[in-house]
Amino acid sequence: MAGVYIAYPFCAQKCTYCNFASGVFPRAQERRYLEALLAEVRAHAWEWRPETVYLGGGTPGNLAPDDLHAVLKAIPGRPWLEATIEAAPGAISGDQARHWTACGINRVSLGVQSFVEKEIRRTGRKHTAEIVAREIRLLREAAIGSINIDLIAGLSGQIESSWRESLDWIERLEPEHVSVYMLEVDEASRLGKELLAGGARYGAAEAPDDDRVAAFYEIAVERLAGLGLNRYEISNFARPGWESRHNLKYWKLEPYAGFGADAHSFDGRMRTRNAETVDEYLNGARQVGDLPHCDERFFVSLRLMEGIRPDAQEWQRHDAAIRKFLEAGLLEAADGVLRLSNRGVLVSNEVFAEFLTS
Ligand code: SF4
């Protein structure tokens, strides 16, 4: 059973660390985008009934009720096993939450990033911890059964005590799922440019170094495990049974269809992707073919803590790299299964890069 991804790259503000092709655009462009998106979804020849739907962004939580309804109505298969909408805390009302449920949404992913006001302000976001708590109550009252909270380790000004404060809020709010991202500052983001220029805006002078970011991440792994939220993927933690069914499709190389700017699709054999920017998408650039790299399985599936079971050819092809990482303690092997060690998780990009070239 396949999944559907809908890209809505519009946000109320541009976060200081963000360099996605998303952000604030003129209203008229958003309208044109929605029309193009709807046309793309409606024109799709559905050969299967989607099992999961994921509205990502950007901030699809800001979609007007009628627009959200129209997009979801064009996707067959309701009720879906899992239908997620990404939302920014600070603008969620009870009416909106009820509308989401009525449209078939049963999972909300909140871009909280931090519960500490100084850190939140420096990202350009406007919520407070209390607002997040109130909105989660509204979501629960509207029968949203699954909530994810995103956190970022490595925000400007973050110190161990403030990081622990954000984790305390996770304990209080009891989400089913938490994503923890280790911030790698993109040089083209506002924060990245400020860092390169040696400036202090957005708290650039107080950005934690890589070692501290890794230490924060490890604190989170331990703390979340204590709360029953187990790490099942490098950045993702869930109570048993609440793992993201949709995102698991990416890591297990199961099929999905993506719609909108920069959306990727995979039919089980061939990968395609839409044009990256809103402008290119509106100009009709669609579906650039892209055959998966034959070693894609290694750097996608290895993200899962359960690891992968390489076949004989894969063991042979990557023999040198596997041996090197086993000796360095970055990979572990047992009963034919290969997985990242706790240390390997912290440098996973380096491990994956080697598999691409070995
Ligand atoms: S981080 Fe998310 S909400 Fe912020 S600008 Fe980027 S896409 Fe938008």
Boltz pocket constraint, residues with backbone or C-beta under 6 A from the ligand:
constraints:
  - pocket:
      binder: B
      contacts: [[A, 10], [A, 11], [A, 13], [A, 14], [A, 15], [A, 18], [A, 19], [A, 20], [A, 22], [A, 23], [A, 57], [A, 58], [A, 59], [A, 88], [A, 111]]
      max_distance: 6.0
